[in-house]
Amino acid sequence: QAQLVESGGGSVQAGGSLRLSCAASGSIFSINNMGWYRQAPGKERELVAVITSGGNVNYADSVKGRFTISRDNAKNAVYLQMNSLKPEDTAVYYCYAYITTSLGRKNYWGQGTQVTVSS
């Protein structure tokens, strides 16, 4: 089994920055894609950014040019640097990772971290 633990959420004014971190632990054989989703009140969960094990990245159009995803394979960690934050970025952010363990392979999810951007 594996677990993901997130940190780094909080409250910030519009135009500010936050950095989210997510670390995987457990009996991990390998990690493929890692990424971040977010869910705002009353809205569906949406993909924010994803990074492959080889470092290829993809972003939602709404965050391109403002957010940067990165990962540290040695630490089994993924990060989301969020700059020029807007009130519409307010949401609970969830990290995920497609992990292979002795029990098989599946997506694992973090517990979620609140990001609040005030105008």
C-alpha positions as CSV (number, residue, x, y, z in Angstrom):
1,Q,0.0,0.0,0.0
2,A,0.9,3.7,-0.4
3,Q,-0.1,7.0,1.1
4,L,0.1,10.6,-0.1
5,V,0.5,13.4,2.3
6,E,0.0,17.0,1.2
7,S,1.1,20.3,2.7
8,G,1.4,23.9,1.8
9,G,-2.2,25.2,1.4
10,G,-3.4,28.4,3.0
11,S,-4.9,31.8,2.5
12,V,-3.4,34.5,0.3
13,Q,-4.4,37.7,-1.4
14,A,-4.9,37.9,-5.2
15,G,-1.6,38.1,-6.9
16,G,0.2,36.1,-4.3
17,S,1.9,32.8,-4.4
18,L,1.7,29.4,-2.7
19,R,3.6,26.2,-3.1
20,L,1.9,22.8,-2.5
21,S,3.9,19.7,-1.8
22,C,2.8,16.0,-1.8
23,A,5.0,13.1,-0.8
24,A,4.2,9.4,-1.4
25,S,5.3,6.8,1.1
26,G,4.8,3.0,1.6
27,S,5.8,-0.1,-0.2
28,I,6.3,1.6,-3.6
29,F,7.8,-0.2,-6.6
30,S,7.3,2.7,-9.0
31,I,5.3,5.9,-9.7
32,N,4.1,6.8,-13.1
33,N,2.0,10.0,-13.5
34,M,1.7,12.5,-10.6
35,G,-0.5,15.5,-10.5
36,W,-3.0,17.8,-8.9
37,Y,-6.7,18.2,-9.1
38,R,-8.9,20.8,-7.5
39,Q,-12.5,21.1,-6.5
40,A,-14.2,24.4,-5.7
41,P,-17.5,24.5,-3.8
42,G,-20.4,23.4,-6.0
43,K,-18.1,22.4,-8.9
44,E,-16.7,19.2,-10.2
45,R,-13.2,18.1,-9.5
46,E,-10.9,19.3,-12.3
47,L,-7.4,18.5,-13.4
48,V,-4.9,21.3,-12.7
49,A,-1.6,19.8,-13.8
50,V,0.1,16.4,-14.4
51,I,3.7,15.4,-14.8
52,T,4.9,12.0,-16.1
53,S,7.8,10.0,-14.7
54,G,9.8,11.4,-17.6
55,G,9.0,15.0,-16.8
56,N,6.5,15.8,-19.5
57,V,3.9,18.2,-18.1
58,N,0.4,19.3,-19.0
59,Y,-1.7,22.1,-17.5
60,A,-5.3,23.2,-17.5
61,D,-5.7,26.2,-19.7
62,S,-6.9,28.3,-16.7
63,V,-3.5,27.9,-14.9
64,K,-1.1,27.9,-17.8
65,G,1.7,30.5,-17.3
66,R,0.9,30.9,-13.6
67,F,1.3,27.4,-12.1
68,T,4.3,25.1,-12.4
69,I,4.3,21.4,-11.6
70,S,7.5,19.6,-10.7
71,R,8.6,16.3,-9.1
72,D,11.5,14.8,-7.2
73,N,11.6,11.1,-8.1
74,A,14.2,10.4,-5.4
75,K,11.7,11.7,-2.8
76,N,8.6,10.4,-4.4
77,A,7.2,13.9,-4.3
78,V,5.3,16.3,-6.5
79,Y,5.0,20.0,-6.1
80,L,2.8,22.8,-7.4
81,Q,4.1,26.3,-7.5
82,M,1.2,28.7,-7.8
83,N,1.9,32.3,-8.8
84,S,-0.4,35.2,-9.7
85,L,-3.2,33.6,-7.8
86,K,-6.8,34.6,-8.5
87,P,-9.9,34.3,-6.4
88,E,-11.2,31.7,-8.9
89,D,-8.2,29.5,-7.9
90,T,-9.9,29.0,-4.5
91,A,-10.5,25.3,-4.0
92,V,-9.4,22.2,-2.2
93,Y,-6.4,20.8,-4.0
94,Y,-5.7,17.1,-4.2
95,C,-2.6,15.4,-5.3
96,Y,-2.6,12.0,-7.0
97,A,-0.1,9.5,-8.1
98,Y,-0.4,6.3,-10.2
99,I,1.6,3.9,-8.0
100,T,2.7,0.3,-8.3
101,T,3.0,-1.6,-5.1
102,S,3.1,-5.3,-4.3
103,L,-0.7,-5.2,-4.3
104,G,-0.9,-3.9,-7.9
105,R,-1.2,-0.5,-9.5
106,K,-3.7,2.2,-9.0
107,N,-4.3,5.9,-8.4
108,Y,-3.7,7.1,-4.9
109,W,-5.0,10.4,-3.5
110,G,-3.9,12.9,-0.9
111,Q,-6.2,14.2,1.8
112,G,-6.7,17.5,0.1
113,T,-5.5,21.0,1.2
114,Q,-7.5,24.2,1.1
115,V,-6.3,27.1,-1.0
116,T,-8.2,30.4,-0.5
117,V,-7.5,33.5,-2.6
118,S,-9.1,36.7,-1.5
119,S,-9.6,39.7,-3.7
